[in-house]
Each structure stands twice: as C-alpha cells, then as structure tokens.
Amino acid sequence: MNGNLGSYRRPSSGSDPDQTAAWLVGLYMRTCQRARKVVATGGLDDVVTTPWGAPVNLRAILAHMIQETARHNSHAAIIREAIDGTTGQ
C-alpha cells in the first residue's frame, strides 16, 4: 500500500442477529471516526489496492462514498415518503 491510508481490513458482510442497535450504531460511529482520520491525514492522490486487487486513490474513494451516501439517502427518502406522504423540495 502506498501513501498514508493505513491498513485496510474488510468488515464483516453482515450483522449478527444478537447485535443490538446500539452496537451497530457504535460500529458506524467508529467507522466514521476512522474515515475522518484517513481523509485528514491522506492525500487525494494516495493509492491503495482494494481487496479485489484494483489500485484506487483517495479521490476516487471519496467520490464513490458521496455517490453511495446520496443513493442510500434517496432510498430512505422513498421509504419515508411511502410511510408519511411527505416529499422533499
């Protein structure tokens, strides 16, 4: 791995049914904290190798995360609209 991105450990693919919502929120918060640290210390052109062997820089990772956040936010908005009928502007 090049740059300052640190080591990558792939997260588990799912949650255990015995895990609480509080545990999952804690995992999310720890992941966000790690991501903020990587972004603060890494350069946009720092390159890592993905678990499937593709080289990718921090710039591409951030662009992908913005896209994924927008996609999932849209999913949540659709679900909310189906529940309460409220639409966004």
FISEPA-364603 format. One line per field, with one value per atom (N, C-alpha, C, O, CB): atom name; z, y, x. Coordinates in Angstrom, 3 decimals, m for minus. Glycine has a CB too. Layout:
// residues N
lovex = [CA ...]
w = [Z ...]
v = [Y ...]
u = [X ...]
This chain:
// residues 89
lovex = [N CA C O CB N CA C O CB N CA C O CB N CA C O CB N CA C O CB N CA C O CB N CA C O CB N CA C O CB N CA C O CB N CA C O CB N CA C O CB N CA C O CB N CA C O CB N CA C O CB N CA C O CB N CA C O CB N CA C O CB N CA C O CB N CA C O CB N CA C O CB N CA C O CB N CA C O CB N CA C O CB N CA C O CB N CA C O CB N CA C O CB N CA C O CB N CA C O CB N CA C O CB N CA C O CB N CA C O CB N CA C O CB N CA C O CB N CA C O CB N CA C O CB N CA C O CB N CA C O CB N CA C O CB N CA C O CB N CA C O CB N CA C O CB N CA C O CB N CA C O CB N CA C O CB N CA C O CB N CA C O CB N CA C O CB N CA C O CB N CA C O CB N CA C O CB N CA C O CB N CA C O CB N CA C O CB N CA C O CB N CA C O CB N CA C O CB N CA C O CB N CA C O CB N CA C O CB N CA C O CB N CA C O CB N CA C O CB N CA C O CB N CA C O CB N CA C O CB N CA C O CB N CA C O CB N CA C O CB N CA C O CB N CA C O CB N CA C O CB N CA C O CB N CA C O CB N CA C O CB N CA C O CB N CA C O CB N CA C O CB N CA C O CB N CA C O CB N CA C O CB N CA C O CB N CA C O CB N CA C O CB N CA C O CB N CA C O CB N CA C O CB N CA C O CB N CA C O CB N CA C O CB]
w = [0.000 0.000 0.000 0.685 1.203 m0.775 m0.842 m0.054 0.290 m2.306 0.230 0.863 2.341 2.985 0.182 2.866 4.296 4.659 5.725 4.796 3.833 4.085 5.158 5.655 2.816 5.523 6.576 6.054 4.855 7.714 6.961 6.542 6.388 7.072 7.548 5.496 5.233 5.732 5.418 3.722 6.503 6.923 6.508 6.948 8.460 5.669 5.168 6.320 7.078 4.046 6.454 7.515 7.230 6.099 7.685 8.243 8.032 7.063 6.939 9.383 6.392 5.366 5.931 5.184 4.383 7.187 7.754 9.255 9.848 7.379 9.860 11.303 11.910 11.285 11.723 13.116 13.882 14.457 14.955 15.016 14.402 14.937 16.430 16.926 14.720 17.132 18.557 18.830 19.971 19.252 17.800 17.990 18.154 17.449 16.802 19.097 19.366 18.406 17.751 20.819 18.338 17.535 18.055 17.269 17.558 19.375 19.960 19.507 19.236 21.499 19.424 18.966 17.513 17.155 19.125 16.668 15.251 15.058 14.214 14.479 15.828 15.742 16.190 15.589 16.608 17.233 17.691 16.617 16.409 18.948 15.934 14.837 13.734 13.205 14.273 13.397 12.383 12.809 12.005 12.139 14.062 14.555 14.547 14.193 15.980 14.934 14.899 13.462 13.202 15.562 12.535 11.125 10.598 9.860 10.290 10.977 10.564 11.119 10.414 11.038 12.376 13.001 12.253 12.011 14.488 11.892 11.135 9.771 9.331 10.964 9.100 7.778 7.867 7.013 7.159 8.890 9.059 9.254 8.725 10.261 10.015 10.257 8.945 8.657 11.319 8.169 6.884 5.967 5.346 6.205 5.876 4.994 5.469 4.657 4.927 6.790 7.336 7.124 6.981 8.823 7.099 7.003 5.621 5.322 8.009 4.776 3.454 2.402 2.556 3.061 1.350 0.198 m0.820 m0.900 m0.441 m1.589 m2.559 m3.612 m4.222 m3.237 m3.824 m4.813 m4.203 m4.925 m5.572 m2.872 m2.236 m2.785 m2.918 m0.676 m3.103 m3.751 m2.821 m2.157 m5.089 m2.791 m2.085 m3.077 m4.151 m0.837 m2.713 m3.522 m2.827 m1.643 m3.730 m3.561 m2.996 m2.704 m3.189 m3.954 m1.913 m1.637 m2.903 m2.895 m0.712 m3.996 m5.247 m6.200 m7.361 m5.935 m5.701 m6.450 m7.317 m8.030 m7.284 m7.284 m8.118 m7.374 m6.212 m8.552 m8.025 m7.387 m7.444 m8.460 m8.075 m6.366 m6.324 m5.407 m4.387 m5.832 m5.778 m4.926 m4.021 m4.213 m5.788 m3.026 m2.052 m2.721 m2.285 m1.001 m3.762 m4.504 m5.035 m4.898 m5.685 m5.632 m6.172 m5.063 m5.214 m7.005 m3.947 m2.809 m2.290 m2.037 m1.677 m2.128 m1.633 m2.600 m2.173 m1.390 m3.893 m4.885 m4.811 m4.907 m6.314 m4.642 m4.514 m3.254 m3.292 m4.489 m2.140 m0.883 m0.981 m0.436 0.286 m1.658 m1.859 m2.674 m2.345 m2.581 m3.728 m4.569 m3.764 m3.866 m5.778 m2.971 m2.173 m1.116 m0.874 m1.510 m0.484 0.529 m0.109 0.447 1.201 m1.263 m1.963 m2.352 m2.218 m3.212 m2.828 m3.237 m2.045 m2.136 m3.867 m0.938 0.229 0.875 1.418 1.255 0.816 1.310 0.481 1.023 1.266 m0.817 m1.687 m1.327 m1.316 m3.166 m1.032 m0.631 0.634 0.732 m0.410 1.596 2.861 2.616 3.238 3.876 1.725 1.421 0.775 1.064 0.498 m0.089 m0.741 0.302 0.273 m1.838 1.213 2.267 3.156 3.480 3.117 3.551 4.406 3.704 4.320 4.796 2.438 1.678 1.609 1.699 0.258 1.452 1.414 2.758 2.809 1.025 3.833 5.168 5.501 5.941 6.207 5.293 5.758 4.661 4.953 6.702 3.403 2.310 2.123 1.190 2.502 3.011 2.924 1.799 1.685 4.277 0.982 m0.091 0.167 0.814 m1.475 m0.342 m0.197 m1.230 m2.114 m0.315 m1.107 m2.042 m3.118 m3.999 m1.319]
v = [m1.171 0.000 1.234 1.288 m0.002 2.218 3.476 4.546 4.376 3.923 5.637 6.782 6.585 5.730 7.072 7.391 7.415 6.806 7.114 8.820 5.974 5.492 4.411 4.115 4.969 3.821 2.810 1.469 1.296 3.243 0.517 m0.823 m0.920 m0.232 m1.866 m1.768 m1.969 m3.341 m4.333 m1.816 m3.400 m4.676 m4.698 m3.863 m4.898 m5.642 m5.712 m6.028 m6.969 m6.781 m5.244 m5.511 m6.777 m7.262 m4.333 m7.308 m8.492 m8.142 m6.979 m9.025 m9.136 m8.886 m8.699 m8.355 m10.016 m8.908 m8.745 m8.607 m8.660 m9.919 m8.429 m8.304 m9.578 m10.297 m7.083 m9.828 m10.961 m10.585 m9.471 m11.354 m11.472 m11.132 m10.767 m10.120 m12.294 m11.181 m10.871 m9.491 m9.029 m11.915 m8.831 m7.494 m6.486 m6.530 m7.100 m5.581 m4.570 m3.396 m3.223 m4.081 m2.602 m1.383 m0.477 0.158 m0.645 m0.411 0.425 m0.048 0.775 0.410 m1.350 m1.881 m1.491 m1.067 m3.419 m1.634 m1.293 0.201 0.584 m1.712 1.045 2.491 2.794 3.633 3.282 2.125 2.302 1.915 2.614 1.480 0.803 0.377 1.432 1.765 m0.977 1.946 3.001 4.232 4.795 3.382 4.651 5.839 5.621 6.528 6.191 4.429 4.126 4.129 4.586 2.753 3.623 3.618 5.045 5.374 2.807 5.893 7.307 7.988 8.753 8.056 7.713 8.307 7.887 8.711 7.895 6.616 6.110 6.789 7.175 4.569 6.939 7.569 9.025 9.499 7.480 9.733 11.133 11.235 12.144 11.772 10.298 10.302 10.048 10.716 9.231 9.093 8.783 9.993 10.338 7.578 10.642 11.798 12.948 13.653 12.246 13.137 14.242 14.030 15.001 14.408 12.779 12.518 12.062 12.085 11.485 11.646 11.146 12.229 13.234 10.009 12.015 12.909 12.348 11.133 13.099 13.214 12.757 11.822 11.038 13.944 11.898 11.038 9.800 9.015 11.823 9.609 8.387 7.196 7.241 8.460 6.129 4.967 3.755 3.510 4.658 3.006 1.729 0.677 1.003 1.796 m0.574 m1.674 m2.230 m2.565 m2.779 m2.326 m2.848 m4.336 m4.976 m2.599 m4.893 m6.335 m7.190 m8.332 m6.728 m6.651 m7.413 m7.073 m7.483 m7.152 m6.308 m6.092 m4.855 m4.684 m7.224 m3.990 m2.783 m1.618 m1.377 m2.410 m0.890 0.303 1.436 1.621 0.732 2.180 3.287 4.372 4.076 2.803 5.639 6.723 7.246 6.938 7.874 8.046 8.573 9.422 9.422 9.388 10.137 10.967 10.097 10.465 11.712 8.961 8.064 7.447 7.273 6.965 7.117 6.551 7.564 7.211 6.132 8.826 9.863 10.111 10.280 11.163 10.134 10.321 9.169 9.385 10.425 7.957 6.793 6.891 6.585 5.503 7.316 7.422 8.490 8.310 7.747 9.582 10.614 10.025 10.231 11.873 9.298 8.669 7.665 7.655 7.970 6.826 5.829 6.476 6.026 4.881 7.534 8.244 8.829 8.712 9.365 9.452 10.026 8.941 9.130 10.792 7.815 6.720 6.211 6.048 5.564 5.963 5.417 6.455 6.111 4.905 7.713 8.767 8.801 8.993 10.141 8.615 8.577 7.401 7.528 8.491 6.252 5.088 5.397 5.077 3.857 6.019 6.358 7.349 7.241 6.944 8.309 9.301 8.640 9.011 10.397 7.672 6.956 6.183 6.185 5.990 5.530 4.774 5.719 5.448 3.968 6.834 7.799 8.350 8.477 8.950 8.670 9.204 8.185 8.551 9.604 6.913 5.870 5.748 5.381 4.529 6.050 5.942 7.137 6.970 5.802 8.355 9.538 10.490 11.475 10.291 10.216 11.034 12.363 13.112 11.302 12.650 13.906 13.814 12.816 14.226 14.839 14.866 15.986 16.984 15.047 15.809 16.832 17.923 17.847 16.206 18.943 20.068 19.916 20.769 21.388]
u = [0.837 0.000 0.882 1.903 m0.952 0.473 1.210 0.474 m0.696 1.406 1.149 0.501 0.251 0.859 m0.791 m0.653 m0.929 m2.273 m2.806 m0.871 m2.829 m4.179 m4.243 m5.330 m4.769 m3.129 m3.141 m3.594 m3.811 m4.032 m3.737 m4.121 m5.636 m6.393 m3.618 m6.046 m7.470 m7.858 m7.201 m7.800 m8.916 m9.468 m10.923 m11.714 m9.309 m11.277 m12.649 m13.605 m13.371 m12.773 m14.680 m15.643 m16.428 m16.442 m16.592 m17.075 m17.901 m19.029 m19.413 m18.473 m19.544 m20.547 m21.952 m22.868 m20.552 m22.137 m23.471 m23.400 m22.323 m24.364 m24.548 m24.589 m25.155 m25.934 m25.422 m24.750 m25.226 m26.597 m26.761 m24.208 m27.568 m28.893 m28.873 m29.795 m29.838 m27.828 m27.737 m27.148 m27.160 m26.907 m26.634 m26.071 m27.194 m28.202 m25.160 m26.999 m28.020 m27.882 m26.854 m27.925 m28.930 m28.877 m27.768 m27.065 m30.240 m27.608 m26.563 m25.181 m24.306 m26.657 m24.979 m23.693 m23.453 m22.354 m23.646 m24.488 m24.348 m24.093 m23.283 m25.600 m24.776 m24.535 m23.112 m22.441 m25.562 m22.646 m21.263 m20.260 m19.268 m21.013 m20.511 m19.645 m19.622 m18.562 m20.114 m20.786 m20.883 m20.083 m19.340 m22.359 m20.230 m19.526 m18.008 m17.254 m20.003 m17.561 m16.114 m15.599 m14.486 m15.824 m16.401 m16.019 m15.920 m14.992 m17.029 m16.879 m16.834 m15.587 m14.929 m18.103 m15.265 m14.081 m12.813 m11.931 m13.989 m12.727 m11.573 m11.500 m10.418 m11.659 m12.640 m12.660 m12.216 m11.467 m14.067 m12.672 m12.257 m10.745 m10.104 m12.988 m10.180 m8.733 m7.977 m6.985 m8.353 m8.446 m7.805 m7.848 m6.842 m8.489 m9.004 m9.149 m8.268 m7.669 m10.619 m8.190 m7.387 m5.894 m5.151 m7.670 m5.441 m4.002 m3.550 m2.357 m3.613 m4.496 m4.134 m4.192 m4.888 m5.039 m3.465 m3.530 m4.514 m4.698 m2.128 m5.141 m6.130 m5.538 m6.265 m6.764 m4.252 m3.613 m2.958 m2.343 m2.585 m3.081 m2.573 m3.344 m4.567 m2.702 m2.616 m3.219 m3.157 m2.150 m2.509 m4.261 m4.318 m4.782 m5.288 m5.270 m4.609 m5.105 m6.335 m6.290 m4.014 m7.429 m8.670 m8.525 m7.591 m9.855 m9.443 m9.381 m9.445 m8.986 m10.514 m10.009 m10.088 m8.944 m8.958 m11.422 m7.934 m6.701 m6.616 m5.628 m6.478 m7.607 m7.592 m6.950 m7.276 m9.018 m6.043 m5.490 m6.520 m7.190 m4.157 m6.639 m7.599 m7.046 m6.424 m9.007 m7.277 m6.776 m7.889 m9.066 m6.201 m7.488 m8.431 m9.504 m10.655 m7.700 m9.141 m10.110 m11.257 m12.424 m9.407 m10.937 m11.956 m12.799 m14.008 m11.305 m12.150 m12.884 m13.898 m15.050 m11.910 m13.478 m14.390 m15.538 m16.680 m13.631 m15.252 m16.318 m17.318 m18.526 m15.724 m16.817 m17.688 m18.548 m19.740 m16.855 m17.950 m18.706 m19.799 m20.889 m17.756 m19.521 m20.551 m21.706 m22.874 m19.952 m21.373 m22.396 m23.223 m24.450 m21.742 m22.568 m23.283 m24.162 m25.282 m22.299 m23.657 m24.449 m25.702 m26.793 m23.612 m25.554 m26.705 m27.705 m28.913 m26.246 m27.207 m28.096 m28.896 m30.112 m27.286 m28.224 m28.920 m29.834 m30.884 m27.910 m29.438 m30.315 m31.600 m32.689 m29.599 m31.471 m32.652 m33.546 m34.771 m32.235 m32.937 m33.732 m34.518 m35.703 m32.828 m33.858 m34.531 m35.660 m36.717 m33.524 m35.456 m36.491 m37.702 m38.839 m35.934 m37.466 m38.570 m39.373 m40.603 m38.034 m38.679 m39.368 m40.167 m41.324 m38.354 m39.543 m40.235 m41.476 m42.534 m39.288 m41.350 m42.483 m43.612 m44.784 m42.044 m43.271 m44.289 m44.999 m46.172 m43.664 m44.302 m44.882 m45.758 m46.896 m43.788 m45.233 m45.968 m46.435 m47.113 m45.118 m46.085 m46.550 m45.811 m46.101 m47.972 m44.860 m44.103 m43.074 m42.362 m43.402 m42.996 m41.998 m41.006 m41.325 m42.671 m39.813 m38.765 m38.924 m39.778 m37.375 m38.084 m38.141 m37.107 m37.003 m37.945]
